[in-house]
Amino acid sequence: MSRDFTDVLITPILSEKSMKLKDKENRYSFRVNPLSNKFEIKAAVEALFKVKVEAVRTANMPGKMHRVGRSEGKRPDWKKAVVTVKAGQKIDTTDLPK
């Protein structure tokens, strides 16, 4: 099933760990649609950011438990993709096209 490129990538992950990966290994982390696969993620990053993707790694992240007073709940599960970009190319993750 083919999805629109803007439906595949939800948001970049801008944590301390992802910033270290970006600086040292030229890898970028994104929160992606849980139904998307590696081929769709690669095509979306290449089309939206005009870069060459070497590899895509995905992980299904479990939602965390949280409490508010006596009520307990669970945040939804989500999918993370770590995209390795060809050496010498950069992605500006501050402005994800929507």
C-alpha positions as CSV (number, residue, x, y, z in Angstrom):
1,M,0.0,0.0,0.0
2,S,1.5,3.3,-1.0
3,R,1.2,6.3,1.3
4,D,1.8,10.0,0.6
5,F,5.4,11.0,1.7
6,T,4.1,13.5,4.2
7,D,2.0,10.8,5.9
8,V,5.0,8.5,6.4
9,L,7.2,10.9,8.4
10,I,5.5,12.3,11.5
11,T,8.2,14.3,13.2
12,P,12.0,14.3,13.7
13,I,13.3,13.1,17.1
14,L,15.5,15.8,18.6
15,S,16.9,14.1,21.7
16,E,20.5,14.3,23.0
17,K,21.2,10.7,21.7
18,S,19.8,11.5,18.2
19,M,21.9,14.7,18.0
20,K,25.1,12.7,18.8
21,L,24.1,10.2,16.0
22,K,23.6,13.0,13.6
23,D,26.9,14.7,14.3
24,K,29.1,11.5,14.5
25,E,27.5,9.0,12.1
26,N,25.3,11.1,9.8
27,R,22.1,9.3,11.1
28,Y,18.8,11.0,11.6
29,S,15.9,9.7,13.8
30,F,12.2,10.2,12.9
31,R,8.9,9.2,14.4
32,V,7.1,7.5,11.6
33,N,3.7,6.0,10.8
34,P,3.5,2.6,12.4
35,L,2.1,1.0,9.2
36,S,5.0,2.3,7.0
37,N,7.9,0.0,6.0
38,K,11.5,0.7,5.2
39,F,11.0,1.2,1.5
40,E,8.4,3.8,2.1
41,I,10.5,5.6,4.7
42,K,13.5,5.7,2.4
43,A,11.5,7.0,-0.5
44,A,9.9,9.7,1.7
45,V,13.2,11.0,3.1
46,E,14.8,11.0,-0.4
47,A,11.8,12.9,-1.9
48,L,11.3,15.4,0.9
49,F,14.9,16.3,1.8
50,K,16.6,15.6,-1.6
51,V,19.3,13.4,-0.1
52,K,20.6,9.8,-0.8
53,V,19.7,7.3,1.9
54,E,22.1,4.4,2.5
55,A,20.2,2.5,5.2
56,V,17.0,2.6,7.2
57,R,16.6,0.9,10.6
58,T,13.2,0.7,12.3
59,A,12.0,-0.2,15.8
60,N,8.6,-0.5,17.3
61,M,8.6,1.4,20.6
62,P,6.2,0.4,23.3
63,G,4.1,3.2,24.9
64,K,5.0,4.0,28.5
65,M,2.7,3.6,31.5
66,H,1.7,6.9,33.2
67,R,-0.5,7.9,36.2
68,V,-2.6,10.9,37.0
69,G,-3.7,10.7,40.6
70,R,-5.2,7.3,41.1
71,S,-5.9,6.8,37.4
72,E,-3.5,4.8,35.3
73,G,-3.1,4.8,31.6
74,K,-0.8,3.9,28.8
75,R,0.6,6.1,26.0
76,P,0.2,4.7,22.5
77,D,2.9,2.5,20.9
78,W,4.9,4.2,18.1
79,K,7.5,3.4,15.5
80,K,11.0,5.0,15.2
81,A,13.2,5.0,12.1
82,V,16.9,5.8,12.1
83,V,18.0,6.9,8.6
84,T,21.6,6.8,7.5
85,V,22.4,9.5,4.9
86,K,25.3,9.3,2.4
87,A,28.5,11.1,3.6
88,G,28.6,14.8,2.9
89,Q,24.8,15.3,2.8
90,K,22.8,16.9,5.5
91,I,19.1,17.1,6.5
92,D,17.6,20.2,8.2
93,T,15.3,18.5,10.7
94,T,14.0,21.8,12.1
95,D,11.6,22.3,9.1
96,L,9.8,19.1,8.2
97,P,7.6,19.8,5.2
98,K,3.9,19.3,5.9
